[in-house]
Amino acid sequence: MTFGEQPAYLRVAGDLRKKIVDGSLPPHTRLPSQARIREEYGVSDTVALEARKVLMAEGLVEGRSGSGTYVREQPVPRRIARSGYRPASGATPFRQEQADGEGRGTWESSSAQTAASAAIAERLDIRPGDRVMCTKYVFREAGEPMMLSTSWEPLAVTGRTPVMLPEEGPLGGMGVVERMAAIDVVVDNVTEEVGARPGLAEELLALGGVPGHVVLVVHRTYYASGRPVETADVVVPADRYQVAYHLPVK
């Protein structure tokens, strides 16, 4: 086979990818062995191995211990709707992160005081080392982990108040807007920046993903009169969910 200027392993991976996409290699089918790839495409063992690595990194195939490499069944992406903050009474952490009115889910959380890192301090406009309340969430839909969130709130704002612990007290489990309003902090703006990166090992373990999979990361910050009062990283598996925004036109 003539491969032209493109690296041989990418051409092999591209041909195998096409077979997976068009159904010639359906889900749960064993991928041709390294020896078979070498023979069929006339390439070296190294090229065959690198081509398989490309498909694994793309999440198209998965290795099964002692059995081989198999085509993965690709999930149909579902939507996570976001629409900025909503001050309506009764907002929960799940509703805050999943604004689709049809969505229903549960969450688990844990909170602990910690020192703000340089990056978090910059986002909260405080000094590195200042005390913050860090809360980690795992969100589930129908029992399936769908989203992670880690939030930081400056204790200069919430410390020694009834809302210092986001999941405890009279407003435990309410959204940021409602909790802040209870201590006379009026949230009037929210920003979100969306990016993508390979998921960290601990993130993919929690989300049930495959090593190397890409995640969407939403950096969100709530403001009250220009002052950041909460910032969070929301992590979503990119192969299972799409992030859709519904923004009002003023």
N, C-alpha and C positions, 0 to 999 in steps of 0.2 A: 504494500500500500504506500502511495506517495503522500507524504504529510505536508509538503511545502514548508513555509516559514514558521508556522505555528508549532510550538513544542509538541512532540509526539504524544506525550501523556495527556495533553489537553484535547488533542484530536480523538484519542481513544475514549477519554472520559465523555467528550461531546457526543460520540456515536452511541455509547452506552446510555447516556442521559436521554437521547432521542428515543431509544427503544423503551426506556422506562416511561417516558411521557406519553408515547403513542400506544402503550399497552403491550408491546411485543415482549416486554419483561414485566408482567403484572405483579402487584403486591404479593409478598411472601414467596416469590420465586427466588431460587438461589442464583446469585450472580455467577457468571462464568468464572471458573477458577483462574488463578494467576497463570497456570500453564496453558489453559484454553485461550486466554486473552493473548498471551505471547504467541501462540500458534496462529490464531485467527488474524491478528493484526500484524504479524511479522515484526514484533518489537521485543525488546529485552525484558528480563524479569523486573528490572528497575522501573522501566516505563509502565509495565503492567501494574506494579505495586503503587506507583504514584497516581495512576488513573483511578484506582480503587480508593485511594486516600481522598482524592478530589470529590468523589461521589459521597463518601462518608461525611466529609466536611460540609457538603451541601445538604445533608440530611436525607438523601435519596436512598441510601442503603444503611444497614446496620450489621455489625458483627455479632454472631451468636457463638459463645464459647464452645469449642469442640465440634462445631457444626458447619461453619462457613459464614459467608456474607450474603444477606438477603435484602431484597427490595422492600423498602418500608411503605406501609400504607400511608398516603398523604392525607392529613386532616383537611376538612373544608373550613377555611378561616371563618371565625365568627367575629362579630363586631363588638367592640368596646366603645360606647358612646361617651363623649366628653363635651361639656358645654360651659366650662368655667364654674365659678362658685354660684351656688343657689341658696339664698338666705331663707328659703321657706322652712318653717318649723319642722322638726323631725328628721332632718338629714342625718344619715348614718355614715360611718366610714365607707361601707360598701356602696351606698348611693352616691357618696361624694366621688368615688373613683369610677363608678359605672353609672352614668347618668341616664342610660336607657331605661325608661319607665317599665319596660317588660322584664328587665333583669332582676333576678332574685338570687341572693347568695348569703353566705356566712363568712365570718372572718375569725382569725385567731390573732392574738397580739401579745406583746410583752414590752414593758417600758422600763427604762433605767436612766439615771442621771449619768452624764459623761461630759468630758471636756470637748469643746468644739474644735474640730480640725481646722486647718487653714482654709480649706475649700468651703466648709460649711460656715465658718465665720464670715467669709466674704459674702456668701449668699444671704446671711442673716444680718449683715452690717454690724457685727460685733467683733470682739478681739479673739484671736486664737487662744484657746484655753478657757474661755468663758464657759460657764456651766449651761448645758442644754438638756432637755428631756428628749431622749431618743426612743422612738416607738417603732417596733418592727411588726408588720402585718403579713399574714398569708390569707389571700382571699380565695374562696372556693365557690364554684357554681355547680350544683348537683353533685357535690362532693369532690369535684375535680379541681385541683389547684389551677388557677387561671392568672393570678397576678400577685406580685409582691410589692410592698411599699415600706419604705423606711422614712420616717419623718423626724424632724428636729424642731423643737420650739425653745426659744431663749427663756431661761428661768428668770431673767430680768423682767419678763412680761408676765409669766404664769406662776412663778414661784410663790409659795405661801398663799395660793388662791385655791378655791374649790375645784378648779379645772387643771391643776398642775399635772395630774395623771389623766391622759386622754380617755382611758377606758374605765376609770373609777370615779366615784363621787356622784353628785346629783345629776350631772350631765354626761356621765360616762357613756361612751359609745355614740355620742352626737358628733356631728360634723364640726370642722374648725370654725366656720362662721358662727354657728349657734353658741359654741363654747366660748369663743372670744367675746361675743356680745354680752354674755353673762358677767363678764368682768369689765364691761364698758369699753371694750376695744372693738371698734366698728371696722370690719373688713370691707374695703371698698374696691379692691383690685386683685387680680390674680394673673400671673404669667405662667406659661408653660412652654418649655423647649423640648422638642422631640428629636431623638437621635437613635442610632443603632450601633450595636457592638456585639462581639461574641459573648455569650453568657458565661458568667463565672461558674466554677464547678459547683459551689454551694447553691447558687441560684437555680441551675438546671436540675440539681438533685431535688430541690424543693418543688420545682414546677413539673417534674417528670419528663424533662427534656433529655436530649442526646448531647453528649460532649461535642462542643464545636458549634452548636446551634446559635443562631443570632437571636438577640432579644431587642425589643424596643424599650427605650428608656425615656420617661417623661420627667424632666426636672421642673417641679412646680413650686411656686412661692406665692404665699398670700401676703397682702400688704394692708396696713391700716394707716391712712394718711401718709403714705410713702414709706412707712416703717415696716420691714419684713417681720412677720409674727409667726410664720411657720414656713418651712421648706421641706420638700420631700422628693425622693426618687421612686418613681413607679416603674416596675419592671414587668414586661409582658412578653410571652413567647411569640416571636414574629411568625412562626409557621402555623400558629393556631388562631391568632387574633389579628384584626385590623383595628386601628384607632381612628374613629370618626369624630369630627368636631361639628357641633351645631352652635353657631355663634349668631346672636341677634344683631340685626342691622339697626343702628341708631340714626 
